[in-house]
Amino acid sequence: MKSKPGPLGPDLYSIVENLVLRARSEILGSAMNLLQAGAE
């Protein structure tokens, strides 16, 4: 995955991307847990 180096540099961009993906999966995980707890 080659991304264009932005003004902040490519490293920071990939770090931010990783954080966003991780946060999204964690939010999805907690939402699914809440739904399952409510269904029981």
C-alpha distances in whole Angstrom, upper triangle without the diagonal:
4,6,10,12,15,18,17,15,11,12,14,12,10,13,15,12,13,17,17,15,18,21,20,21,23,25,25,26,29,30,30,32,35,35,36,38,40,40,42
4,7,9,12,15,15,12,9,11,13,11,10,14,15,13,15,18,18,17,20,22,22,23,26,27,27,29,32,32,33,35,37,38,39,41,43,43,45
4,6,9,12,12,10,7,10,11,9,9,12,13,11,14,16,16,16,19,21,21,22,25,26,27,28,31,31,32,35,36,37,38,41,42,43,45
4,6,10,11,9,7,11,12,10,11,14,14,14,16,19,18,19,22,23,24,25,28,29,29,31,34,34,35,38,39,40,41,43,44,45,48
4,7,8,5,5,8,9,8,10,13,13,14,16,18,18,20,22,23,24,26,28,29,30,32,34,35,36,38,39,40,42,44,45,46,49
4,5,5,6,9,9,8,11,13,13,13,16,17,17,19,22,22,23,26,27,28,29,31,33,34,35,37,38,40,42,43,44,46,48
4,6,8,11,10,10,13,14,14,15,18,19,19,22,24,24,25,28,29,29,31,33,35,35,37,39,40,41,44,45,46,47,50
4,7,8,6,7,11,11,11,13,16,16,17,19,21,21,23,25,26,27,29,31,32,33,35,37,38,39,41,42,43,45,47
4,6,6,7,9,11,11,13,15,16,17,19,21,22,23,25,27,28,29,31,33,34,35,37,38,40,42,43,44,46,48
4,6,5,6,9,10,11,12,14,15,17,18,20,21,23,24,26,27,29,31,32,33,35,36,38,39,41,42,44,46
4,5,5,6,9,10,11,13,14,16,17,18,20,21,23,25,26,27,29,30,32,33,35,36,38,39,41,42,44
4,6,5,6,9,10,11,12,14,15,16,18,20,21,22,24,26,27,29,30,32,33,35,36,37,39,41,42
4,5,5,6,9,10,11,12,14,15,17,19,20,21,23,24,26,27,29,30,32,33,35,36,38,39,41
4,5,5,6,9,10,11,12,14,15,17,18,20,21,22,24,26,27,29,30,32,33,35,36,38,39
4,5,5,6,9,10,11,12,14,16,17,18,20,21,23,24,26,27,29,30,32,33,35,36,38
4,5,5,6,9,10,10,12,14,15,16,18,20,21,22,24,26,27,29,30,32,33,35,37
4,5,5,6,9,10,11,13,14,15,17,18,20,21,23,25,26,27,29,30,32,33,35
4,5,5,6,9,10,11,12,14,15,16,18,20,21,23,24,26,27,29,30,32,33
4,6,5,6,8,10,10,12,14,15,16,18,20,21,22,24,26,27,28,30,32
4,5,5,6,9,10,11,12,14,15,16,18,20,21,22,24,26,27,29,31
4,6,5,6,9,10,11,12,14,15,17,18,20,21,23,24,26,27,29
4,5,5,6,9,10,11,12,14,15,17,18,20,21,23,24,26,27
4,6,5,6,9,10,11,12,14,15,17,18,20,21,23,24,26
4,5,5,6,9,10,11,12,14,15,17,18,20,21,23,25
4,5,5,6,9,10,10,12,14,15,16,18,20,21,23
4,5,5,6,9,10,11,12,14,15,16,18,20,21
4,5,5,6,9,10,11,12,14,15,16,18,20
4,6,5,6,9,10,11,12,14,15,16,19
4,5,5,6,9,10,11,12,14,15,17
4,5,5,6,9,10,10,12,14,16
4,5,5,6,9,10,11,12,15
4,5,5,6,9,10,10,13
4,5,5,6,9,10,11
4,5,5,6,9,10
4,5,5,6,9
4,5,5,6
4,5,5
4,6
4
